[in-house]
Amino acid sequence: MEKSFSSFKMLPGVVSLILCSLFPGCYQTASEEEGLLESKSNLSIVTRSVSGNSLQYPLSVFAFDSDGNCKVEKVVEESTESVKLNLQKGNYRITVVSGLQDYSIPTQKTNSSLISTKEDNFSLVPLSMGHADLTISGTSTATIQMYLQVACVEVSLSG
């Protein structure tokens, strides 16, 4: 009986030893996750219409890496919604498109992808676009000026 009682006394020490051996593994995983978060930077984007017309929402925001591949795509539904991208450090071309709802764009987007009208070369919404070439190394803000790409024309026949 005394032998089993002494084994029972050792149980908390054995359990503590097992638990201590597990903690370094958890700690290493946490530091790897922190390293991933630290390697990313926040980019805030502000858009301005150069033509004086208001921008058509939703806005489509694309971040292309230096190879021209789309790394981040975001849709901004309203003007009150802030535009923030979480990007790895590096060189990017940020493209913002307004009025894309009447146009089509390939599913595999690159910096040279073509935007075309969906049907019969007809759209009710003018297409505006702006670009900024940036080097992301920390939290920053970019102001992108939006220019008309396709003008809206109304024709009225009388008589």
Secondary structure, DSSP 8 states (H G I E B T S, - for coil): -HHHHHHHHHHHHHHHHHHHHHHHHHHHHHHHHHHHHHTEEEEEEEEEESSSS---SSEEEEEEETTSBEEEEEEE-STTS-EEEEEESEEEEEEEEESGGGEE--SS-BTT---EESBTTB-SS-EEEEEEEEEESSSEEEEEEEEEEE---------
